[in-house]
Amino acid sequence: MSKILIRGAKVLGGEPQDVLIDGDTIAAVGTGLSAEGAEVVEADGKVLLPGLVDLHTHLREPGREDSETVLTGTRAAASGGFTAVFAMANTFPVADTAGVVEQVYRLGQQHGYCDVQPIGAVTVGLEGKKLAELGAMHESAAGVTVFSDDGKCVDDAVIMRRALEYVKAFGGVVAQHAQEPRLTEGAQMNEGVVSAELGLGGWPAVAEESIIARDVLLAEHVGSRVHICHLSTAGSVEIIRWAKSRGIDVTAEVTPHHLLLTDELARTYNPVYKVNPPLRTEKDVMALREALADGTIDIVATDHAPHPHEDKDCEWAAAAMGMVGLETALSVVQQTMVETGLLDWAGVADRMSAKPALIGGATGHGRPVSEGEPANLTLVDTAYRGDVDPAGFASRSRNTPYEGRELPGRVTHTWLRGKATLVDGKLA
């Protein structure tokens, strides 16, 4: 079993300490540690965090390997400091059976860059008409506990109620893509001043907020857990805050791009900024940051949505919705939350590791950086500043909204159960 001594790391942003990894476990945390024969990593004051956990990743395999595979997606995850990702179900075929989720799970095990936990579809074929094999997916080798039709909303209230009732039996959670379909027919961007000026179909805030309001009430009625994907409006924040004040078992996520970018970017007509839910207003962005800081929004999730070049290099109306995000997520959070004073690094570890692991049941992830814990770790050079160059991405796709933008921070090392997956910024 190999030993690794990380020397002089700021654990969760605190005072520099040494961390000794022995095999797959953290053996000691302290100052002046030494270990005969250990590989030494000089942290030089870099920040050491628990390995990040992404509750919302699109790996595209099976079926859309032209945009991403489990291998390329998990390599991108390791590059971004992630040791576990939850893979969404909108593949081809859809991950709505035990067989498909087991395939994705085993591909993750085979490639070894991070743990892959499949998310099962709520309904057969994501069609919203009939519940998928929720119990069989949970009892499969993949042990699915999170279910989502992400990309589509479970808009039928009866189906949503039945799903919440079903997963309650084994402590599962339904993750909702909150989008009332009739209110968003033909929608191209956020409904507001910019959409009116550009003449693009609007995606109103109420289309998100009305579904969230319905679903938190259904969760309360059933006594089950609901998770809200990629929350994007100030009104949605208020509904979640109200629901939590009533003791409703609801959690919510925000993406990095909704913490930084606004609908003003649609004026470029560059489809790289086209995403679902759409980029909102500055007021929404500020409300999301405050809600993440005060815990109303529980976690950051990337909604990493890779697309091949031809699906984005076209006119806005014809372009696919989505952005890659695994390799830039931590940098955006550093800029929007840490450098603004809204979160410290312990808060980042909570929102990007501990809480998503808890919501998704990712055993062994999101644990404290302390003796006896699994050695799932990431080391971050927070002093780094550099322009984003997608040519260097590990992801198969390049549809990033940050190309050429300066972002702070760079992940230099990632360890999965003591095994290096990223060393000095290069994949192991």
Secondary structure as GFF3:
##gff-version 3
##sequence-region A 1 428
A	DSSP	beta_strand	3	11	.	.	.	ID=ss1
A	DSSP	beta_strand	16	22	.	.	.	ID=ss2
A	DSSP	beta_strand	25	30	.	.	.	ID=ss3
A	DSSP	beta_strand	39	42	.	.	.	ID=ss4
A	DSSP	beta_strand	47	50	.	.	.	ID=ss5
A	DSSP	beta_strand	52	57	.	.	.	ID=ss6
A	DSSP	alpha_helix	70	79	.	.	.	ID=ss7
A	DSSP	beta_strand	82	87	.	.	.	ID=ss8
A	DSSP	alpha_helix	98	111	.	.	.	ID=ss9
A	DSSP	beta_strand	115	118	.	.	.	ID=ss10
A	DSSP	three_ten_helix	124	126	.	.	.	ID=ss11
A	DSSP	alpha_helix	134	139	.	.	.	ID=ss12
A	DSSP	beta_strand	146	147	.	.	.	ID=ss13
A	DSSP	alpha_helix	157	168	.	.	.	ID=ss14
A	DSSP	beta_strand	173	176	.	.	.	ID=ss15
A	DSSP	three_ten_helix	181	184	.	.	.	ID=ss16
A	DSSP	beta_strand	189	190	.	.	.	ID=ss17
A	DSSP	alpha_helix	193	198	.	.	.	ID=ss18
A	DSSP	beta_strand	202	203	.	.	.	ID=ss19
A	DSSP	alpha_helix	205	222	.	.	.	ID=ss20
A	DSSP	beta_strand	226	228	.	.	.	ID=ss21
A	DSSP	alpha_helix	234	245	.	.	.	ID=ss22
A	DSSP	beta_strand	250	254	.	.	.	ID=ss23
A	DSSP	alpha_helix	256	260	.	.	.	ID=ss24
A	DSSP	three_ten_helix	263	268	.	.	.	ID=ss25
A	DSSP	three_ten_helix	271	273	.	.	.	ID=ss26
A	DSSP	alpha_helix	282	294	.	.	.	ID=ss27
A	DSSP	beta_strand	299	300	.	.	.	ID=ss28
A	DSSP	alpha_helix	309	312	.	.	.	ID=ss29
A	DSSP	three_ten_helix	316	318	.	.	.	ID=ss30
A	DSSP	alpha_helix	329	333	.	.	.	ID=ss31
A	DSSP	pi_helix	334	338	.	.	.	ID=ss32
A	DSSP	alpha_helix	345	349	.	.	.	ID=ss33
A	DSSP	pi_helix	350	354	.	.	.	ID=ss34
A	DSSP	alpha_helix	355	360	.	.	.	ID=ss35
A	DSSP	beta_strand	377	387	.	.	.	ID=ss36
A	DSSP	three_ten_helix	390	392	.	.	.	ID=ss37
A	DSSP	beta_strand	406	416	.	.	.	ID=ss38
A	DSSP	beta_strand	419	423	.	.	.	ID=ss39
A	DSSP	beta_strand	426	427	.	.	.	ID=ss40
###
